[in-house]
Amino acid sequence: MGIQVINRDGQPEYAVVPWEQYQALLKAAGQAPASTAEQPAQASQAAPKQAVLPALSELAHLRVTKGIAPEALARNVGISPAYLAMIEAGEREPGDAILRALAWHLGVPGWSQPS
């Protein structure tokens, strides 16, 4: 099995597996296989309609609602609290990696969609 483990602060945080193994894991978990760019027609038919996603301008509100301190969220995402404050104030637009990390820690699935 070709698994790559990505660590943060000496602890495993992510596991990267080959696509075929990922598909097998989804099947074993009883979930539909993930679609690829090679199957756009099938992906559009199988994808359920998504709810309206919160705007990035609502980041601070989401964080407060979930009871997460700005310092904790910034540390978990891997950015400084000052940079998080600039994102929340609309002064900075986060890159895709930071956006996905924010989505993961705040439980916002739409923000974690591939770009």
Phi, psi and omega in degrees: 000128183266067182267135174250128179256130179252125183257152171226128182055038176077005181242141177298133180239322181227153171235129179252125182238155175300150185306316182298321179290323176299315178300318179295321178296318177300316180297317180295330179276358179081022179253157178291145177299147177287144179274160178241171179294339180285349183235057185296321181294317180293322181296318182291329178285323185276337185284127177286159178292137180267149176289163177295129184272147176292148179285154178300334178295346179267009183304311181299317180298316178299317180298314180295317180301323180276357177071032181258126177291146181301323179296321180292316180296315180300315179299316181294326181279334180095027178233169179280153175301327179294319179293320176300318179299321178293322177295313181297328180277355180081013180276340180225145175256116183291151175287174183300318182296317179291321179299316178295321179294318177299316180300315181300312185284339179258354179072038179251096186296327183294329179289342184265006179294145178298149181256000000 
